């Protein structure tokens, strides 16, 4: 997946998207806590750039992040995302 080409990001600054992709690509091999820290860094960077993530953008980012996580950790990641989503609704 290429976030720059994803329809949810068509109106977002390409430099910001490239930065997101680099940040997300760095999670491979990181601990769960480091992955959460990466998500927080993404959120902070979006706030600095005044980027409001839509639901479609959030889904695309999570899918992109999941694709960068080793296969054996993906079920844990999905469970964490489900837990967070349930707490937010």
N, C-alpha and C positions, 0 to 999 in steps of 0.2 A: 504494500500500500504506500502511496505517495501522498502525503497530506496536502501538498501544494496543489495537486490535481483533484483533490476530494472536493465535491460540490459544497460541502458545509463550510469550507474555508475560502471560497472564491472571493470574498470581500475583505479578507484579512491580509495584512502586509506580508509579503513573501519573505522578507528578512526575518520577521518574527516566526513564521512557520518553519523556516530553515533552522532557526535556533531551537525550536521545539523538537524537531526531528533529531538534532544532534544530542539534545538533553535526553530524550527518550532512548535513543540508540545506546547511550552509555549505561543503561540499567542491566544489560546482560551480565550475569555473574554476580550481581550485587545481592546483598541480603534483603530480606523483606523490609526491614527498617529503612534501608537506603532507598528502596523503591518508593516507599511512602514519602521520604524526604524529597525525592525527585518530583513526585506529584505536587508537593508543597512548593517547590521551586518553580514549577510550571505555573502554578496559581499566582505566585508572587510576581513573576515576570509578566503575566497577563494583566495583572492589576497595574503594574508600572506603565504598560503600553495601552491602558484603557481598553483592553479586549474583553468583551463579555462573552463567555462561552455559552452557546446555545446548546440545547439538548443534543442536536445532531453533531455538533462539534465535540461534545463530551463523549458521546458514543464512539466517534471516529478516533479520538485520542486514546480512549481505553482499549479499543481494538488494536491500534497501532502499538501501544505499550504491551499489550498481551502478546503480540507477535514477536516482541523482542525478549520476552521472558522464556527461559528454558521450558520445554514441554512438561517436564515433571513438576514445575511450579505453577503451571497455568491453572489447574483446579483450585489451588489455594488462592490465587489471584482472583478468580471468578467468585469464590466464596466471600472474599473480602469485599469485592465490589457489591455483591448482593447484600451483604450485611450493612454496608454504608448506605446503599440505596434504600433499604428498608427503614433505616433510622431517619432518613431525610423525608420520608413520605408520611 
